[in-house]
Amino acid sequence: MSMLPIFASIVIFGVYSAINGQDSLTSSKVYTVLSVFNLISTPMRLLVMVIISFVNAKASMDRVNHFFGYEEKNFEGIN
């Protein structure tokens, strides 16, 4: 999982160089993109965790609603 940002950076810089030519990729652009990646990496990980938690909460609520949807049993005459 820690290698993903490195591979993403390599792919993005490769695609940028292929589209715009190698001369358009300067060190200032590289440092800017890498700093932006570092800034958004933590919020993106948190977003994934929030989505997973939301899906788990939705599944739990569906199970609880299914349970509460049952009719109540009548226990008269049982001691």
N, C-alpha and C positions, 0 to 999 in steps of 0.2 A: 504494500500500500504506500510505503514511503517513496517508492520509485516512480509512482504515477506522475507527480509534478515534473520530474525530470524528463520523462518521456513526452509529456504534454508540451513542455517547452521546446524540446527538440523538434517535435512535429510542427508546432506553430512557426518556429523560426525557419524550418525547412520549407513549409508551404509559402511563407512570406517571401523567402528568397527565390523560390521557383516562380512566383507570380510577378514580383517586382524586380527581379534581378539581384545578384549578390552584392552589387555596389550600393544598393539602397539600405542594406542592413548595417547600421552604424552602432558603435558601442553605446551611445546615448539611448538609442531605441531599445537595445538589448537590456540595459540596466533598468530602464523605465518599465519594460514589460515584466522583468523578473521581480521588481519591487511590487508591482500591482498583483502579480501572482501570489507573492508572500502575504500581501494585505488581505486578499480574498480567500486564501486557502482555509483559514480557520472558520470563517462564516459559512463556507460551502460544506465543510464537514459537519458543522452544527445543523445546517439545513437538512442534510441527509438524516441525521439522528432525529430531528424533529419530525420528519416525514415518517420514519419508521415507528416512532412513538405514537403518532397519530393513527397509523394503520393498526397498531396493536390495540390502542384505546377503542377504535371503531369496532374491531372484532370482539373485544370484551363487552362493549355495550350491546352488540347484537346478541351475544350469548345471554346477557342479563335480561334483555327484553324478551328473548325467546322463553326464558325461564318464567318471567312474570306473566307471560301470556297464557300459561296453563290455567285450567280451571281449578278452583280450590276444592280439595277433597272434603267429603262430609264424614266426620269421625264419630257420629252419634252412636251410642251403644257400645263403644269401645272404651274400656277402662284401662 
